[in-house]
Every structure is written in C-alpha cells, then in structure tokens.
Amino acid sequence: MEKELIINSTPTQVELALLEDGKLVEIHYQKTNEDFSVGDIFLGRIKKLMPGLNAAFVDIGHRKDAFLHYTDLGPKLRSLLKFTNSAINGSISTHRLDNFTFEPEIIKTGKVDQVLAKRQQLLVQVLKEPISTKGPRLTCEITIPGRYMVLTPFNDVIAVSKKIANQEERKRLHLLIESIRPKNFGVIARTAAEGKKVADLHEELSQLLEKWESIFEQLHKAKPPLKLMSELDKTSSILRDLLTDQFNKIVVNDKQMYANVKGYLSNIAPDQVKIVQLHKGGKHIFEAFGVNRQIKASFGKTATMNSGAYLVIESTEAMHVIDVNSGHKMPNIDQSEAILNINLEAAEEIARQLRLRDIGGLIIIDFIDMRSNEHRKTLHKFMRDCMNKDRAQHTILPLSKFGLMQITRQRVRPEVKINTAEECPTCSGTGKINASILIVDEVERDMQFILQSRPNSSLVLKVHPFVEAFLKKGFPNKQMRWFRQFYRWIRIKSDPNFHLNQYKFFDSNDDEIRLN
C-alpha cells in the first residue's frame, strides 16, 4: 500500500490529507492559534467537586472548566499528588522516581470527594479535546508518547502493542525494555518499535525522560493553570504516529513547513527525509493531488460508490446511523451474491468514512438484508479487516437478527464536518441574478481601472473554468483583444472553486488586488 501525506499550510491553519493508494482516508485541520490538544499536560486547580457525577471540574485555562471523572484518576493518584506538591514546594530535587516513596493506591469503586478537595492542585493530561458545548476531558494517568514507545510515570507495567503479532518479537521487546527502563516508570512499546535495535529504543527513552524532567522543573513554585508540556503540532504528531516504510511521499506547499518536516524527520527517521517534497506550480496543492475533488465527493449526507450503490449518513446527539442502498445498477447475477458484494463494498467505504469524518461514539449500520448466515459472518469478518487500519479504538458486533451492525469508536476530537453543498453560484439564494453576459463588461471596467492606477504592474485574472474557456475561445479571442486595447498581456487562470460570475485580479506576487 502506498501512503501519501499532502500538507497545505496557510497563515491561519494547516490542513493535512492522508491518501492510501490515492484514496483520501483522513483529513486534519489545525488552526495556528489552537491552545488545547490531546496529550497536553497541565497543572490544574479543582474548581468544583460533583459527587453525583463522581467527577471534578478542573481549571486549566480553558473558557469551560475541564471534566475529570473518578475512573480517569488512575490507581496511583495519591502518589501523583504527593510528587506534584513536593515538586512545587521544592522538597524533592530530582525527577527520577528511584527513591520515591509511593502512597497507597485508590480503589476503583471510590468516591471523588474522598480523594480530592476543592482548590487542590494536580497534574492532568488532556484526554479529549473540547467537543460541542463540553470542555476538555482529563486524565491523571500521565503518558509521554514517542515514536517507538510511550513512557508512563508511577507505573511498573511493560506492554507491547497488540499489532505486533510475532511472539518472539514481543518477547524480545519486553526483555529489551526491561533492561533499559528507569525504576518506577512503565513503558508501552508501539507498533513502530518492531525490529528496532536497543540503541534506538534507549535514545528515545532518554528523550522522553528529558520531557518528564522538563515538567518537573516547571512545577517548582508554579501556580495553576499552567501548561507544562505541549503535544507536537498536528503535522509532527501524525508523522510520529503514522510514519512507516509504506510512506512514499510527503508533499508540502510552504517552505518553512517543508524545513520543519525535514528537520523532524531527520531526527526520527533520517532514511525517509528524501520522501519530503516541496510543491511548486500555480495549482493549489489540494487541487493538484485531487484532494479537493475527493472532499466534495466524500462529505455530505450521501456517499456514492463505484457500483452505483450509496450510503446515507445521518447524525444525532446520541448516535450515527448509516443506511446502505443498492441503487439502480443491480448486477445480473445470483441475487444473494449481488447483495453480499454490495454490502462488502459498503463495508470498505464505511470504514473509510469513519476515519475520514472522525466519527465517534455509537454507530448503527443498516446493511441490505442477507438471509445466509455464511454471508453474514463473511461481512462481519470483512468489516473487522477493513477497520484494522483505524488507529481509534473500536468494537464491532456481528449483525443482529434485524440485520443491523453496531460499532463503537473512540472519540477524542470533534467530528470533521465539511459542508459540500454549494450556494447557488450567481443568485446567492435570492433567486435572481445579474445577466451573465455582462460579466465580461464588468471585468473590462475593473481591468481598465487597475491598469490606470498601476501602469507598470503585471496582471493575472482568475475566473471560473467556463469563463476562462469563453475568454480564450476563437481567433482573435478576448485575451488577444485586450492585448491590443491595453498593450498588456493579461494572464488568465481558472479556479474551479469560483462560481460562474466570480472573478479576482492578482499581481505578480500572487497578492489579490482588492477594488473596494
């Protein structure tokens, strides 16, 4: 499988599109001023205890207080609180836990007001980003992730990713990590650790310990709310979590971002720096790689597949519902086989849609009814295989007697929603438009004004592709006539995102010339 990461960087946000064999499977947005990401570590202060919910609300600097449930406190909460308070008042002098005396663990069935108090300071990590009207969700089980492993303070557990199936490799990693891990720190070996040498693992473990040391040093005389560790930016975290030998291209449209990505890769995977490319050319990077087209085709209420079958995707507050429809092109083969083939195609598309839209929570899928138990088992197994590539934790139940499949999928971020419905290109919803034949007159009037006010500047006109074709049609065409009229060659470019009557002028630096 070939994987490509396309990165569109603008002054206000970074857009990342992950393609697998040319198909868009994930899209991520990050605004440059975002302050709260999953994995960020804060020193917070408890604002309110809610015994009825068995939870606490914590001030970490967000406009809405963050939510911390008892089940997310972790058994080592008392030890974490002791370490935090000791680091703040300076009674301990090292971030190492070799000689740290642990406190008794809290019980799973306890109450929040028995272990926490109002205005208490504690170390917390963002578990889920703010979603809808809810603030961030927190945990006190601190984890510091790297590419090959995850460091878990106040823990003695060594775990190996379930995706590493080879028992010999699992045993090798367990023994290696046991030999290098510091006392009272747990380690989780990630899938990327498979086949890595002890030197690679030891080097990363040292880097993770340095991060923990930085957190410890910042705690001295600290006052909440305070961010102690930021998760990597979206680009770097995706590279850290997803980068494998299957990646064959990373394309970036911004020189600064290009340098950042190359610099990050030179640290974590020097042999893959060569796959990073800087996009050049007049076309928008998402347009050049077909990302915009796939976004338009993949989002919205209906998603159509190659066979003509389609999905209808509806969302409510409680769940997401997906209906599979055969369309009008049922093949002329055995009906039960045809239905199975459509359901299998739908399962593959649904797995892609769940990743692409980052749909989480409860998902109900109404497949086309199948009477054969064998076909139902085949569909369930195929759905599980399709979802194997999904990084989010998920559970897939077999088809119920009503032909419904239930899936639960981890939700850590708001669902990606892109409105692909376009406003009427000319009337803007009013039902009335200016005569389209007059657009050329409007362009010429604006062009004449610009050329008089900027007599020496180059000029580029961007229009809808239909208008571009009209302006370049025939001999002599409009573009040639303008050259005779203004003694200036006006470059014409098309932009499929423009509506029919929309046009813009740009100078030689590709800066828009605004007329109002």
PERA-V924960 format. One record per helix or strand of 3 or more residues. SS is the DSSP state (~ for helix, > for strand). FROM is the first residue (numbers start at 1). LEN is the number of residues. If there is no record, write none. Layout:
ss->SS from->FROM len->LEN
ss->SS from->FROM len->LEN
This chain:
ss->> from->3 len->7
ss->> from->13 len->8
ss->> from->23 len->9
ss->> from->41 len->10
ss->> from->55 len->5
ss->> from->66 len->4
ss->~ from->70 len->3
ss->~ from->77 len->13
ss->~ from->112 len->4
ss->> from->121 len->8
ss->> from->137 len->3
ss->> from->149 len->5
ss->> from->158 len->3
ss->~ from->167 len->14
ss->> from->185 len->5
ss->~ from->191 len->3
ss->~ from->198 len->22
ss->> from->226 len->4
ss->~ from->234 len->9
ss->> from->247 len->6
ss->~ from->255 len->14
ss->~ from->270 len->6
ss->> from->276 len->3
ss->~ from->285 len->4
ss->~ from->291 len->8
ss->> from->302 len->3
ss->> from->310 len->6
ss->> from->319 len->7
ss->~ from->335 len->23
ss->> from->361 len->6
ss->~ from->373 len->15
ss->> from->394 len->3
ss->> from->404 len->6
ss->~ from->436 len->18
ss->> from->460 len->4
ss->~ from->465 len->7
ss->~ from->478 len->9
ss->> from->491 len->4
ss->> from->503 len->4
